[in-house]
Amino acid sequence: MRASPAIPRSIAARATAGEQVAALPYRVTETRLEVLLVTSRRTRRWIVPKGWPAQGLSPAANAAREALEEAGISGEIGDSSLGVFHYFKEMKHGVGVPCRVELFPLKVTRQRKTWAEKGVRDVKWFSVAEGAALVAEVELKRLILKFAAQFAAGRLR
């Protein structure tokens, strides 16, 4: 894809790839498994921390980096993907980009009081059912519920 004068080259290059990574942050309380969601900056929808991968890092490490930047959380990132989901990213220059997102589990061990995007996002813990109900992407809902089922069956820790 060639960049038009209205679309910066960096966005045009990303539009060609459409590949992102995401973390599914989770924790276990005394009573339940919980997932952490963040709001998107522009539309304020509930989503998982996700973004464009940086060169030189594995997909899992990139997902962990996004979780730290967007939600101020860190922990143990899984090496194996939980699967992929798709969504349509609306860019600020009016360009829509179809994206394929690879999702990695992140067992949260630390939640910071301040982080890079604290002022532009809300962050909240939800039960699995609540979290799955709040995300708009059907494939992401399924991955969250599938993760919870595998976790309950002892296949993930």
Disulfide bonds with the S-S distance in Angstrom:
none
